Amino acid sequence: TQTECVLDHCSTGHKCGNQRMQQGVQAALALDSTPGKGIALMADDLIEKGEFVA
């Protein structure tokens, strides 16, 4: 479980790097057709282990 900072309670304010949902930061994702499997959700960039994906 990960907890995101709340702007009003974080001493670093808008500079906080732990506000991905509030700031709209998302992984680059795309839908792709895969032969024999249907539609797949693919990442445009490498997603590191433990990285948040919205």
mmCIF entry with sequence, helices, sheets and N, C-alpha, C, O atoms, coordinates in Angstrom:
data_MODEL
# 
_entry.id   MODEL 
# 
_entity.id                         1 
_entity.type                       polymer 
_entity.pdbx_number_of_molecules   1 
# 
_entity_poly.entity_id                      1 
_entity_poly.type                           'polypeptide(L)' 
_entity_poly.nstd_linkage                   no 
_entity_poly.nstd_monomer                   no 
_entity_poly.pdbx_seq_one_letter_code       TQTECVLDHCSTGHKCGNQRMQQGVQAALALDSTPGKGIALMADDLIEKGEFVA 
_entity_poly.pdbx_seq_one_letter_code_can   TQTECVLDHCSTGHKCGNQRMQQGVQAALALDSTPGKGIALMADDLIEKGEFVA 
_entity_poly.pdbx_strand_id                 A 
# 
loop_
_entity_poly_seq.entity_id 
_entity_poly_seq.num 
_entity_poly_seq.mon_id 
_entity_poly_seq.hetero 
1 1  THR n 
1 2  GLN n 
1 3  THR n 
1 4  GLU n 
1 5  CYS n 
1 6  VAL n 
1 7  LEU n 
1 8  ASP n 
1 9  HIS n 
1 10 CYS n 
1 11 SER n 
1 12 THR n 
1 13 GLY n 
1 14 HIS n 
1 15 LYS n 
1 16 CYS n 
1 17 GLY n 
1 18 ASN n 
1 19 GLN n 
1 20 ARG n 
1 21 MET n 
1 22 GLN n 
1 23 GLN n 
1 24 GLY n 
1 25 VAL n 
1 26 GLN n 
1 27 ALA n 
1 28 ALA n 
1 29 LEU n 
1 30 ALA n 
1 31 LEU n 
1 32 ASP n 
1 33 SER n 
1 34 THR n 
1 35 PRO n 
1 36 GLY n 
1 37 LYS n 
1 38 GLY n 
1 39 ILE n 
1 40 ALA n 
1 41 LEU n 
1 42 MET n 
1 43 ALA n 
1 44 ASP n 
1 45 ASP n 
1 46 LEU n 
1 47 ILE n 
1 48 GLU n 
1 49 LYS n 
1 50 GLY n 
1 51 GLU n 
1 52 PHE n 
1 53 VAL n 
1 54 ALA n 
# 
_struct_asym.id          A 
_struct_asym.entity_id   1 
# 
loop_
_struct_conf.conf_type_id 
_struct_conf.id 
_struct_conf.pdbx_PDB_helix_id 
_struct_conf.beg_label_comp_id 
_struct_conf.beg_label_asym_id 
_struct_conf.beg_label_seq_id 
_struct_conf.pdbx_beg_PDB_ins_code 
_struct_conf.end_label_comp_id 
_struct_conf.end_label_asym_id 
_struct_conf.end_label_seq_id 
_struct_conf.pdbx_end_PDB_ins_code 
_struct_conf.beg_auth_comp_id 
_struct_conf.beg_auth_asym_id 
_struct_conf.beg_auth_seq_id 
_struct_conf.end_auth_comp_id 
_struct_conf.end_auth_asym_id 
_struct_conf.end_auth_seq_id 
_struct_conf.pdbx_PDB_helix_class 
_struct_conf.details 
_struct_conf.pdbx_PDB_helix_length 
HELX_P HELX_P1 AA1 LEU A 7  ? HIS A 9  ? LEU A 7  HIS A 9  5 ? 3 
HELX_P HELX_P2 AA2 GLY A 13 ? LYS A 15 ? GLY A 13 LYS A 15 5 ? 3 
HELX_P HELX_P3 AA3 ARG A 20 ? GLN A 23 ? ARG A 20 GLN A 23 1 ? 4 
# 
_struct_conf_type.id          HELX_P 
_struct_conf_type.criteria    ? 
_struct_conf_type.reference   ? 
# 
_struct_sheet.id               AA1 
_struct_sheet.type             ? 
_struct_sheet.number_strands   2 
_struct_sheet.details          ? 
# 
_struct_sheet_order.sheet_id     AA1 
_struct_sheet_order.range_id_1   1 
_struct_sheet_order.range_id_2   2 
_struct_sheet_order.offset       ? 
_struct_sheet_order.sense        anti-parallel 
# 
loop_
_struct_sheet_range.sheet_id 
_struct_sheet_range.id 
_struct_sheet_range.beg_label_comp_id 
_struct_sheet_range.beg_label_asym_id 
_struct_sheet_range.beg_label_seq_id 
_struct_sheet_range.pdbx_beg_PDB_ins_code 
_struct_sheet_range.end_label_comp_id 
_struct_sheet_range.end_label_asym_id 
_struct_sheet_range.end_label_seq_id 
_struct_sheet_range.pdbx_end_PDB_ins_code 
_struct_sheet_range.beg_auth_comp_id 
_struct_sheet_range.beg_auth_asym_id 
_struct_sheet_range.beg_auth_seq_id 
_struct_sheet_range.end_auth_comp_id 
_struct_sheet_range.end_auth_asym_id 
_struct_sheet_range.end_auth_seq_id 
AA1 1 LEU A 29 ? THR A 34 ? LEU A 29 THR A 34 
AA1 2 GLY A 38 ? ALA A 43 ? GLY A 38 ALA A 43 
# 
loop_
_atom_site.group_PDB 
_atom_site.id 
_atom_site.type_symbol 
_atom_site.label_atom_id 
_atom_site.label_alt_id 
_atom_site.label_comp_id 
_atom_site.label_asym_id 
_atom_site.label_entity_id 
_atom_site.label_seq_id 
_atom_site.pdbx_PDB_ins_code 
_atom_site.Cartn_x 
_atom_site.Cartn_y 
_atom_site.Cartn_z 
_atom_site.occupancy 
_atom_site.B_iso_or_equiv 
_atom_site.pdbx_formal_charge 
_atom_site.auth_seq_id 
_atom_site.auth_comp_id 
_atom_site.auth_asym_id 
_atom_site.auth_atom_id 
_atom_site.pdbx_PDB_model_num 
ATOM 1   N N  . THR A 1 1  ? 0.835  -1.180  0.000   1.00 0.00 ? 1  THR A N  1 
ATOM 2   C CA . THR A 1 1  ? 0.000  0.000   0.000   1.00 0.00 ? 1  THR A CA 1 
ATOM 3   C C  . THR A 1 1  ? 0.876  1.237   0.000   1.00 0.00 ? 1  THR A C  1 
ATOM 4   O O  . THR A 1 1  ? 1.836  1.328   0.764   1.00 0.00 ? 1  THR A O  1 
ATOM 5   N N  . GLN A 1 2  ? 0.547  2.175   -0.847  1.00 0.00 ? 2  GLN A N  1 
ATOM 6   C CA . GLN A 1 2  ? 1.269  3.441   -0.894  1.00 0.00 ? 2  GLN A CA 1 
ATOM 7   C C  . GLN A 1 2  ? 0.303  4.561   -0.565  1.00 0.00 ? 2  GLN A C  1 
ATOM 8   O O  . GLN A 1 2  ? -0.872 4.505   -0.930  1.00 0.00 ? 2  GLN A O  1 
ATOM 9   N N  . THR A 1 3  ? 0.791  5.566   0.115   1.00 0.00 ? 3  THR A N  1 
ATOM 10  C CA . THR A 1 3  ? -0.017 6.712   0.485   1.00 0.00 ? 3  THR A CA 1 
ATOM 11  C C  . THR A 1 3  ? 0.504  7.937   -0.230  1.00 0.00 ? 3  THR A C  1 
ATOM 12  O O  . THR A 1 3  ? 1.714  8.152   -0.296  1.00 0.00 ? 3  THR A O  1 
ATOM 13  N N  . GLU A 1 4  ? -0.390 8.740   -0.765  1.00 0.00 ? 4  GLU A N  1 
ATOM 14  C CA . GLU A 1 4  ? -0.018 9.961   -1.463  1.00 0.00 ? 4  GLU A CA 1 
ATOM 15  C C  . GLU A 1 4  ? -0.163 11.147  -0.516  1.00 0.00 ? 4  GLU A C  1 
ATOM 16  O O  . GLU A 1 4  ? -1.104 11.217  0.275   1.00 0.00 ? 4  GLU A O  1 
ATOM 17  N N  . CYS A 1 5  ? 0.787  12.079  -0.610  1.00 0.00 ? 5  CYS A N  1 
ATOM 18  C CA . CYS A 1 5  ? 0.736  13.282  0.228   1.00 0.00 ? 5  CYS A CA 1 
ATOM 19  C C  . CYS A 1 5  ? -0.491 14.117  -0.115  1.00 0.00 ? 5  CYS A C  1 
ATOM 20  O O  . CYS A 1 5  ? -0.943 14.131  -1.260  1.00 0.00 ? 5  CYS A O  1 
ATOM 21  N N  . VAL A 1 6  ? -1.014 14.797  0.865   1.00 0.00 ? 6  VAL A N  1 
ATOM 22  C CA . VAL A 1 6  ? -2.096 15.748  0.668   1.00 0.00 ? 6  VAL A CA 1 
ATOM 23  C C  . VAL A 1 6  ? -1.465 17.128  0.674   1.00 0.00 ? 6  VAL A C  1 
ATOM 24  O O  . VAL A 1 6  ? -0.740 17.478  1.605   1.00 0.00 ? 6  VAL A O  1 
ATOM 25  N N  . LEU A 1 7  ? -1.736 17.914  -0.360  1.00 0.00 ? 7  LEU A N  1 
ATOM 26  C CA . LEU A 1 7  ? -1.098 19.208  -0.554  1.00 0.00 ? 7  LEU A CA 1 
ATOM 27  C C  . LEU A 1 7  ? -1.124 20.082  0.702   1.00 0.00 ? 7  LEU A C  1 
ATOM 28  O O  . LEU A 1 7  ? -0.106 20.676  1.058   1.00 0.00 ? 7  LEU A O  1 
ATOM 29  N N  . ASP A 1 8  ? -2.257 20.164  1.365   1.00 0.00 ? 8  ASP A N  1 
ATOM 30  C CA . ASP A 1 8  ? -2.386 21.032  2.544   1.00 0.00 ? 8  ASP A CA 1 
ATOM 31  C C  . ASP A 1 8  ? -1.582 20.546  3.747   1.00 0.00 ? 8  ASP A C  1 
ATOM 32  O O  . ASP A 1 8  ? -1.343 21.316  4.676   1.00 0.00 ? 8  ASP A O  1 
ATOM 33  N N  . HIS A 1 9  ? -1.163 19.284  3.744   1.00 0.00 ? 9  HIS A N  1 
ATOM 34  C CA . HIS A 1 9  ? -0.453 18.718  4.890   1.00 0.00 ? 9  HIS A CA 1 
ATOM 35  C C  . HIS A 1 9  ? 1.007  18.385  4.596   1.00 0.00 ? 9  HIS A C  1 
ATOM 36  O O  . HIS A 1 9  ? 1.682  17.799  5.443   1.00 0.00 ? 9  HIS A O  1 
ATOM 37  N N  . CYS A 1 10 ? 1.507  18.744  3.421   1.00 0.00 ? 10 CYS A N  1 
ATOM 38  C CA . CYS A 1 10 ? 2.874  18.418  3.020   1.00 0.00 ? 10 CYS A CA 1 
ATOM 39  C C  . CYS A 1 10 ? 3.729  19.680  3.081   1.00 0.00 ? 10 CYS A C  1 
ATOM 40  O O  . CYS A 1 10 ? 3.365  20.709  2.511   1.00 0.00 ? 10 CYS A O  1 
ATOM 41  N N  . SER A 1 11 ? 4.850  19.601  3.765   1.00 0.00 ? 11 SER A N  1 
ATOM 42  C CA . SER A 1 11 ? 5.705  20.783  3.948   1.00 0.00 ? 11 SER A CA 1 
ATOM 43  C C  . SER A 1 11 ? 6.369  21.248  2.653   1.00 0.00 ? 11 SER A C  1 
ATOM 44  O O  . SER A 1 11 ? 6.800  22.398  2.571   1.00 0.00 ? 11 SER A O  1 
ATOM 45  N N  . THR A 1 12 ? 6.464  20.380  1.634   1.00 0.00 ? 12 THR A N  1 
ATOM 46  C CA . THR A 1 12 ? 7.090  20.788  0.372   1.00 0.00 ? 12 THR A CA 1 
ATOM 47  C C  . THR A 1 12 ? 6.085  21.343  -0.635  1.00 0.00 ? 12 THR A C  1 
ATOM 48  O O  . THR A 1 12 ? 6.478  21.821  -1.699  1.00 0.00 ? 12 THR A O  1 
ATOM 49  N N  . GLY A 1 13 ? 4.799  21.284  -0.313  1.00 0.00 ? 13 GLY A N  1 
ATOM 50  C CA . GLY A 1 13 ? 3.765  21.873  -1.172  1.00 0.00 ? 13 GLY A CA 1 
ATOM 51  C C  . GLY A 1 13 ? 3.732  21.273  -2.562  1.00 0.00 ? 13 GLY A C  1 
ATOM 52  O O  . GLY A 1 13 ? 3.771  20.052  -2.719  1.00 0.00 ? 13 GLY A O  1 
ATOM 53  N N  . HIS A 1 14 ? 3.658  22.140  -3.585  1.00 0.00 ? 14 HIS A N  1 
ATOM 54  C CA . HIS A 1 14 ? 3.557  21.696  -4.980  1.00 0.00 ? 14 HIS A CA 1 
ATOM 55  C C  . HIS A 1 14 ? 4.823  21.009  -5.480  1.00 0.00 ? 14 HIS A C  1 
ATOM 56  O O  . HIS A 1 14 ? 4.784  20.346  -6.517  1.00 0.00 ? 14 HIS A O  1 
ATOM 57  N N  . LYS A 1 15 ? 5.930  21.149  -4.781  1.00 0.00 ? 15 LYS A N  1 
ATOM 58  C CA . LYS A 1 15 ? 7.192  20.525  -5.189  1.00 0.00 ? 15 LYS A CA 1 
ATOM 59  C C  . LYS A 1 15 ? 7.282  19.061  -4.766  1.00 0.00 ? 15 LYS A C  1 
ATOM 60  O O  . LYS A 1 15 ? 8.222  18.365  -5.149  1.00 0.00 ? 15 LYS A O  1 
ATOM 61  N N  . CYS A 1 16 ? 6.326  18.592  -3.990  1.00 0.00 ? 16 CYS A N  1 
ATOM 62  C CA . CYS A 1 16 ? 6.338  17.216  -3.497  1.00 0.00 ? 16 CYS A CA 1 
ATOM 63  C C  . CYS A 1 16 ? 6.245  16.232  -4.664  1.00 0.00 ? 16 CYS A C  1 
ATOM 64  O O  . CYS A 1 16 ? 5.413  16.401  -5.555  1.00 0.00 ? 16 CYS A O  1 
ATOM 65  N N  . GLY A 1 17 ? 7.084  15.223  -4.660  1.00 0.00 ? 17 GLY A N  1 
ATOM 66  C CA . GLY A 1 17 ? 7.078  14.211  -5.704  1.00 0.00 ? 17 GLY A CA 1 
ATOM 67  C C  . GLY A 1 17 ? 6.129  13.061  -5.424  1.00 0.00 ? 17 GLY A C  1 
ATOM 68  O O  . GLY A 1 17 ? 6.072  12.104  -6.196  1.00 0.00 ? 17 GLY A O  1 
ATOM 69  N N  . ASN A 1 18 ? 5.383  13.140  -4.329  1.00 0.00 ? 18 ASN A N  1 
ATOM 70  C CA . ASN A 1 18 ? 4.475  12.068  -3.944  1.00 0.00 ? 18 ASN A CA 1 
ATOM 71  C C  . ASN A 1 18 ? 3.014  12.507  -4.089  1.00 0.00 ? 18 ASN A C  1 
ATOM 72  O O  . ASN A 1 18 ? 2.194  12.274  -3.200  1.00 0.00 ? 18 ASN A O  1 
ATOM 73  N N  . GLN A 1 19 ? 2.700  13.152  -5.230  1.00 0.00 ? 19 GLN A N  1 
ATOM 74  C CA . GLN A 1 19 ? 1.339  13.612  -5.500  1.00 0.00 ? 19 GLN A CA 1 
ATOM 75  C C  . GLN A 1 19 ? 0.966  13.312  -6.952  1.00 0.00 ? 19 GLN A C  1 
ATOM 76  O O  . GLN A 1 19 ? 0.391  14.160  -7.633  1.00 0.00 ? 19 GLN A O  1 
ATOM 77  N N  . ARG A 1 20 ? 1.290  12.117  -7.422  1.00 0.00 ? 20 ARG A N  1 
ATOM 78  C CA . ARG A 1 20 ? 1.080  11.774  -8.834  1.00 0.00 ? 20 ARG A CA 1 
ATOM 79  C C  . ARG A 1 20 ? -0.388 11.857  -9.261  1.00 0.00 ? 20 ARG A C  1 
ATOM 80  O O  . ARG A 1 20 ? -0.675 12.395  -10.330 1.00 0.00 ? 20 ARG A O  1 
ATOM 81  N N  . MET A 1 21 ? -1.309 11.350  -8.469  1.00 0.00 ? 21 MET A N  1 
ATOM 82  C CA . MET A 1 21 ? -2.727 11.390  -8.840  1.00 0.00 ? 21 MET A CA 1 
ATOM 83  C C  . MET A 1 21 ? -3.248 12.820  -8.846  1.00 0.00 ? 21 MET A C  1 
ATOM 84  O O  . MET A 1 21 ? -3.973 13.212  -9.760  1.00 0.00 ? 21 MET A O  1 
ATOM 85  N N  . GLN A 1 22 ? -2.886 13.603  -7.834  1.00 0.00 ? 22 GLN A N  1 
ATOM 86  C CA . GLN A 1 22 ? -3.370 14.971  -7.728  1.00 0.00 ? 22 GLN A CA 1 
ATOM 87  C C  . GLN A 1 22 ? -2.825 15.861  -8.840  1.00 0.00 ? 22 GLN A C  1 
ATOM 88  O O  . GLN A 1 22 ? -3.491 16.803  -9.270  1.00 0.00 ? 22 GLN A O  1 
ATOM 89  N N  . GLN A 1 23 ? -1.607 15.560  -9.306  1.00 0.00 ? 23 GLN A N  1 
ATOM 90  C CA . GLN A 1 23 ? -0.984 16.371  -10.349 1.00 0.00 ? 23 GLN A CA 1 
ATOM 91  C C  . GLN A 1 23 ? -1.234 15.801  -11.740 1.00 0.00 ? 23 GLN A C  1 
ATOM 92  O O  . GLN A 1 23 ? -0.779 16.374  -12.730 1.00 0.00 ? 23 GLN A O  1 
ATOM 93  N N  . GLY A 1 24 ? -1.941 14.696  -11.833 1.00 0.00 ? 24 GLY A N  1 
ATOM 94  C CA . GLY A 1 24 ? -2.290 14.124  -13.124 1.00 0.00 ? 24 GLY A CA 1 
ATOM 95  C C  . GLY A 1 24 ? -1.142 13.427  -13.837 1.00 0.00 ? 24 GLY A C  1 
ATOM 96  O O  . GLY A 1 24 ? -1.184 13.283  -15.059 1.00 0.00 ? 24 GLY A O  1 
ATOM 97  N N  . VAL A 1 25 ? -0.113 12.985  -13.106 1.00 0.00 ? 25 VAL A N  1 
ATOM 98  C CA . VAL A 1 25 ? 1.020  12.293  -13.718 1.00 0.00 ? 25 VAL A CA 1 
ATOM 99  C C  . VAL A 1 25 ? 0.620  10.843  -13.958 1.00 0.00 ? 25 VAL A C  1 
ATOM 100 O O  . VAL A 1 25 ? 0.203  10.144  -13.035 1.00 0.00 ? 25 VAL A O  1 
ATOM 101 N N  . GLN A 1 26 ? 0.750  10.404  -15.191 1.00 0.00 ? 26 GLN A N  1 
ATOM 102 C CA . GLN A 1 26 ? 0.352  9.048   -15.541 1.00 0.00 ? 26 GLN A CA 1 
ATOM 103 C C  . GLN A 1 26 ? 1.391  8.410   -16.444 1.00 0.00 ? 26 GLN A C  1 
ATOM 104 O O  . GLN A 1 26 ? 2.129  9.105   -17.143 1.00 0.00 ? 26 GLN A O  1 
ATOM 105 N N  . ALA A 1 27 ? 1.446  7.112   -16.427 1.00 0.00 ? 27 ALA A N  1 
ATOM 106 C CA . ALA A 1 27 ? 2.316  6.376   -17.346 1.00 0.00 ? 27 ALA A CA 1 
ATOM 107 C C  . ALA A 1 27 ? 1.727  6.475   -18.750 1.00 0.00 ? 27 ALA A C  1 
ATOM 108 O O  . ALA A 1 27 ? 0.509  6.536   -18.916 1.00 0.00 ? 27 ALA A O  1 
ATOM 109 N N  . ALA A 1 28 ? 2.597  6.490   -19.758 1.00 0.00 ? 28 ALA A N  1 
ATOM 110 C CA . ALA A 1 28 ? 2.149  6.535   -21.154 1.00 0.00 ? 28 ALA A CA 1 
ATOM 111 C C  . ALA A 1 28 ? 1.693  5.134   -21.561 1.00 0.00 ? 28 ALA A C  1 
ATOM 112 O O  . ALA A 1 28 ? 2.501  4.210   -21.653 1.00 0.00 ? 28 ALA A O  1 
ATOM 113 N N  . LEU A 1 29 ? 0.396  4.990   -21.800 1.00 0.00 ? 29 LEU A N  1 
ATOM 114 C CA . LEU A 1 29 ? -0.191 3.696   -22.135 1.00 0.00 ? 29 LEU A CA 1 
ATOM 115 C C  . LEU A 1 29 ? -0.917 3.781   -23.471 1.00 0.00 ? 29 LEU A C  1 
ATOM 116 O O  . LEU A 1 29 ? -1.377 4.852   -23.868 1.00 0.00 ? 29 LEU A O  1 
ATOM 117 N N  . ALA A 1 30 ? -1.019 2.658   -24.157 1.00 0.00 ? 30 ALA A N  1 
ATOM 118 C CA . ALA A 1 30 ? -1.717 2.615   -25.438 1.00 0.00 ? 30 ALA A CA 1 
ATOM 119 C C  . ALA A 1 30 ? -2.409 1.266   -25.596 1.00 0.00 ? 30 ALA A C  1 
ATOM 120 O O  . ALA A 1 30 ? -1.962 0.258   -25.048 1.00 0.00 ? 30 ALA A O  1 
ATOM 121 N N  . LEU A 1 31 ? -3.501 1.260   -26.348 1.00 0.00 ? 31 LEU A N  1 
ATOM 122 C CA . LEU A 1 31 ? -4.192 0.016   -26.686 1.00 0.00 ? 31 LEU A CA 1 
ATOM 123 C C  . LEU A 1 31 ? -3.610 -0.504  -27.991 1.00 0.00 ? 31 LEU A C  1 
ATOM 124 O O  . LEU A 1 31 ? -3.344 0.270   -28.911 1.00 0.00 ? 31 LEU A O  1 
ATOM 125 N N  . ASP A 1 32 ? -3.410 -1.824  -28.073 1.00 0.00 ? 32 ASP A N  1 
ATOM 126 C CA . ASP A 1 32 ? -2.831 -2.430  -29.268 1.00 0.00 ? 32 ASP A CA 1 
ATOM 127 C C  . ASP A 1 32 ? -3.547 -3.749  -29.542 1.00 0.00 ? 32 ASP A C  1 
ATOM 128 O O  . ASP A 1 32 ? -3.932 -4.461  -28.615 1.00 0.00 ? 32 ASP A O  1 
ATOM 129 N N  . SER A 1 33 ? -3.719 -4.061  -30.803 1.00 0.00 ? 33 SER A N  1 
ATOM 130 C CA . SER A 1 33 ? -4.333 -5.323  -31.200 1.00 0.00 ? 33 SER A CA 1 
ATOM 131 C C  . SER A 1 33 ? -3.258 -6.400  -31.273 1.00 0.00 ? 33 SER A C  1 
ATOM 132 O O  . SER A 1 33 ? -2.223 -6.208  -31.911 1.00 0.00 ? 33 SER A O  1 
ATOM 133 N N  . THR A 1 34 ? -3.504 -7.531  -30.621 1.00 0.00 ? 34 THR A N  1 
ATOM 134 C CA . THR A 1 34 ? -2.540 -8.632  -30.633 1.00 0.00 ? 34 THR A CA 1 
ATOM 135 C C  . THR A 1 34 ? -3.169 -9.831  -31.331 1.00 0.00 ? 34 THR A C  1 
ATOM 136 O O  . THR A 1 34 ? -4.266 -10.247 -30.959 1.00 0.00 ? 34 THR A O  1 
ATOM 137 N N  . PRO A 1 35 ? -2.500 -10.397 -32.337 1.00 0.00 ? 35 PRO A N  1 
ATOM 138 C CA . PRO A 1 35 ? -3.054 -11.523 -33.096 1.00 0.00 ? 35 PRO A CA 1 
ATOM 139 C C  . PRO A 1 35 ? -3.416 -12.709 -32.196 1.00 0.00 ? 35 PRO A C  1 
ATOM 140 O O  . PRO A 1 35 ? -2.589 -13.194 -31.425 1.00 0.00 ? 35 PRO A O  1 
ATOM 141 N N  . GLY A 1 36 ? -4.652 -13.157 -32.308 1.00 0.00 ? 36 GLY A N  1 
ATOM 142 C CA . GLY A 1 36 ? -5.106 -14.319 -31.561 1.00 0.00 ? 36 GLY A CA 1 
ATOM 143 C C  . GLY A 1 36 ? -5.419 -14.061 -30.096 1.00 0.00 ? 36 GLY A C  1 
ATOM 144 O O  . GLY A 1 36 ? -5.887 -14.961 -29.400 1.00 0.00 ? 36 GLY A O  1 
ATOM 145 N N  . LYS A 1 37 ? -5.168 -12.848 -29.617 1.00 0.00 ? 37 LYS A N  1 
ATOM 146 C CA . LYS A 1 37 ? -5.392 -12.549 -28.199 1.00 0.00 ? 37 LYS A CA 1 
ATOM 147 C C  . LYS A 1 37 ? -6.417 -11.436 -27.987 1.00 0.00 ? 37 LYS A C  1 
ATOM 148 O O  . LYS A 1 37 ? -7.048 -11.386 -26.931 1.00 0.00 ? 37 LYS A O  1 
ATOM 149 N N  . GLY A 1 38 ? -6.599 -10.552 -28.952 1.00 0.00 ? 38 GLY A N  1 
ATOM 150 C CA . GLY A 1 38 ? -7.531 -9.440  -28.806 1.00 0.00 ? 38 GLY A CA 1 
ATOM 151 C C  . GLY A 1 38 ? -6.806 -8.129  -28.564 1.00 0.00 ? 38 GLY A C  1 
ATOM 152 O O  . GLY A 1 38 ? -5.735 -7.890  -29.123 1.00 0.00 ? 38 GLY A O  1 
ATOM 153 N N  . ILE A 1 39 ? -7.385 -7.289  -27.737 1.00 0.00 ? 39 ILE A N  1 
ATOM 154 C CA . ILE A 1 39 ? -6.833 -5.969  -27.443 1.00 0.00 ? 39 ILE A CA 1 
ATOM 155 C C  . ILE A 1 39 ? -5.983 -6.050  -26.175 1.00 0.00 ? 39 ILE A C  1 
ATOM 156 O O  . ILE A 1 39 ? -6.365 -6.691  -25.196 1.00 0.00 ? 39 ILE A O  1 
ATOM 157 N N  . ALA A 1 40 ? -4.820 -5.388  -26.212 1.00 0.00 ? 40 ALA A N  1 
ATOM 158 C CA . ALA A 1 40 ? -3.906 -5.388  -25.060 1.00 0.00 ? 40 ALA A CA 1 
ATOM 159 C C  . ALA A 1 40 ? -3.578 -3.957  -24.663 1.00 0.00 ? 40 ALA A C  1 
ATOM 160 O O  . ALA A 1 40 ? -3.518 -3.066  -25.510 1.00 0.00 ? 40 ALA A O  1 
ATOM 161 N N  . LEU A 1 41 ? -3.370 -3.747  -23.383 1.00 0.00 ? 41 LEU A N  1 
ATOM 162 C CA . LEU A 1 41 ? -2.906 -2.462  -22.871 1.00 0.00 ? 41 LEU A CA 1 
ATOM 163 C C  . LEU A 1 41 ? -1.389 -2.542  -22.779 1.00 0.00 ? 41 LEU A C  1 
ATOM 164 O O  . LEU A 1 41 ? -0.847 -3.388  -22.068 1.00 0.00 ? 41 LEU A O  1 
ATOM 165 N N  . MET A 1 42 ? -0.707 -1.659  -23.500 1.00 0.00 ? 42 MET A N  1 
ATOM 166 C CA . MET A 1 42 ? 0.752  -1.680  -23.580 1.00 0.00 ? 42 MET A CA 1 
ATOM 167 C C  . MET A 1 42 ? 1.323  -0.387  -23.004 1.00 0.00 ? 42 MET A C  1 
ATOM 168 O O  . MET A 1 42 ? 0.711  0.676   -23.104 1.00 0.00 ? 42 MET A O  1 
ATOM 169 N N  . ALA A 1 43 ? 2.485  -0.493  -22.412 1.00 0.00 ? 43 ALA A N  1 
ATOM 170 C CA . ALA A 1 43 ? 3.197  0.679   -21.905 1.00 0.00 ? 43 ALA A CA 1 
ATOM 171 C C  . ALA A 1 43 ? 4.107  1.219   -23.002 1.00 0.00 ? 43 ALA A C  1 
ATOM 172 O O  . ALA A 1 43 ? 4.827  0.452   -23.642 1.00 0.00 ? 43 ALA A O  1 
ATOM 173 N N  . ASP A 1 44 ? 4.080  2.537   -23.225 1.00 0.00 ? 44 ASP A N  1 
ATOM 174 C CA . ASP A 1 44 ? 4.951  3.168   -24.216 1.00 0.00 ? 44 ASP A CA 1 
ATOM 175 C C  . ASP A 1 44 ? 6.380  3.290   -23.702 1.00 0.00 ? 44 ASP A C  1 
ATOM 176 O O  . ASP A 1 44 ? 7.319  3.372   -24.495 1.00 0.00 ? 44 ASP A O  1 
ATOM 177 N N  . ASP A 1 45 ? 6.552  3.304   -22.385 1.00 0.00 ? 45 ASP A N  1 
ATOM 178 C CA . ASP A 1 45 ? 7.864  3.430   -21.758 1.00 0.00 ? 45 ASP A CA 1 
ATOM 179 C C  . ASP A 1 45 ? 8.046  2.304   -20.746 1.00 0.00 ? 45 ASP A C  1 
ATOM 180 O O  . ASP A 1 45 ? 7.078  1.655   -20.349 1.00 0.00 ? 45 ASP A O  1 
ATOM 181 N N  . LEU A 1 46 ? 9.281  2.079   -20.336 1.00 0.00 ? 46 LEU A N  1 
ATOM 182 C CA . LEU A 1 46 ? 9.581  1.083   -19.320 1.00 0.00 ? 46 LEU A CA 1 
ATOM 183 C C  . LEU A 1 46 ? 8.945  1.498   -17.992 1.00 0.00 ? 46 LEU A C  1 
ATOM 184 O O  . LEU A 1 46 ? 9.085  2.643   -17.561 1.00 0.00 ? 46 LEU A O  1 
ATOM 185 N N  . ILE A 1 47 ? 8.255  0.574   -17.355 1.00 0.00 ? 47 ILE A N  1 
ATOM 186 C CA . ILE A 1 47 ? 7.662  0.823   -16.044 1.00 0.00 ? 47 ILE A CA 1 
ATOM 187 C C  . ILE A 1 47 ? 8.479  0.031   -15.037 1.00 0.00 ? 47 ILE A C  1 
ATOM 188 O O  . ILE A 1 47 ? 8.520  -1.199  -15.084 1.00 0.00 ? 47 ILE A O  1 
ATOM 189 N N  . GLU A 1 48 ? 9.122  0.739   -14.132 1.00 0.00 ? 48 GLU A N  1 
ATOM 190 C CA . GLU A 1 48 ? 9.975  0.111   -13.126 1.00 0.00 ? 48 GLU A CA 1 
ATOM 191 C C  . GLU A 1 48 ? 9.122  -0.590  -12.069 1.00 0.00 ? 48 GLU A C  1 
ATOM 192 O O  . GLU A 1 48 ? 7.984  -0.193  -11.819 1.00 0.00 ? 48 GLU A O  1 
ATOM 193 N N  . LYS A 1 49 ? 9.670  -1.621  -11.460 1.00 0.00 ? 49 LYS A N  1 
ATOM 194 C CA . LYS A 1 49 ? 9.001  -2.331  -10.378 1.00 0.00 ? 49 LYS A CA 1 
ATOM 195 C C  . LYS A 1 49 ? 8.664  -1.343  -9.263  1.00 0.00 ? 49 LYS A C  1 
ATOM 196 O O  . LYS A 1 49 ? 9.523  -0.577  -8.826  1.00 0.00 ? 49 LYS A O  1 
ATOM 197 N N  . GLY A 1 50 ? 7.411  -1.362  -8.805  1.00 0.00 ? 50 GLY A N  1 
ATOM 198 C CA . GLY A 1 50 ? 6.966  -0.488  -7.733  1.00 0.00 ? 50 GLY A CA 1 
ATOM 199 C C  . GLY A 1 50 ? 6.487  0.876   -8.198  1.00 0.00 ? 50 GLY A C  1 
ATOM 200 O O  . GLY A 1 50 ? 5.977  1.653   -7.391  1.00 0.00 ? 50 GLY A O  1 
ATOM 201 N N  . GLU A 1 51 ? 6.641  1.190   -9.495  1.00 0.00 ? 51 GLU A N  1 
ATOM 202 C CA . GLU A 1 51 ? 6.207  2.487   -10.018 1.00 0.00 ? 51 GLU A CA 1 
ATOM 203 C C  . GLU A 1 51 ? 4.690  2.524   -10.094 1.00 0.00 ? 51 GLU A C  1 
ATOM 204 O O  . GLU A 1 51 ? 4.055  1.530   -10.445 1.00 0.00 ? 51 GLU A O  1 
ATOM 205 N N  . PHE A 1 52 ? 4.118  3.662   -9.769  1.00 0.00 ? 52 PHE A N  1 
ATOM 206 C CA . PHE A 1 52 ? 2.670  3.841   -9.785  1.00 0.00 ? 52 PHE A CA 1 
ATOM 207 C C  . PHE A 1 52 ? 2.182  3.989   -11.223 1.00 0.00 ? 52 PHE A C  1 
ATOM 208 O O  . PHE A 1 52 ? 2.755  4.754   -11.999 1.00 0.00 ? 52 PHE A O  1 
ATOM 209 N N  . VAL A 1 53 ? 1.127  3.261   -11.576 1.00 0.00 ? 53 VAL A N  1 
ATOM 210 C CA . VAL A 1 53 ? 0.514  3.356   -12.899 1.00 0.00 ? 53 VAL A CA 1 
ATOM 211 C C  . VAL A 1 53 ? -0.944 3.737   -12.695 1.00 0.00 ? 53 VAL A C  1 
ATOM 212 O O  . VAL A 1 53 ? -1.686 3.026   -12.017 1.00 0.00 ? 53 VAL A O  1 
ATOM 213 N N  . ALA A 1 54 ? -1.359 4.866   -13.283 1.00 0.00 ? 54 ALA A N  1 
ATOM 214 C CA . ALA A 1 54 ? -2.741 5.318   -13.116 1.00 0.00 ? 54 ALA A CA 1 
ATOM 215 C C  . ALA A 1 54 ? -3.553 5.003   -14.345 1.00 0.00 ? 54 ALA A C  1 
ATOM 216 O O  . ALA A 1 54 ? -4.744 5.308   -14.392 1.00 0.00 ? 54 ALA A O  1 
# 
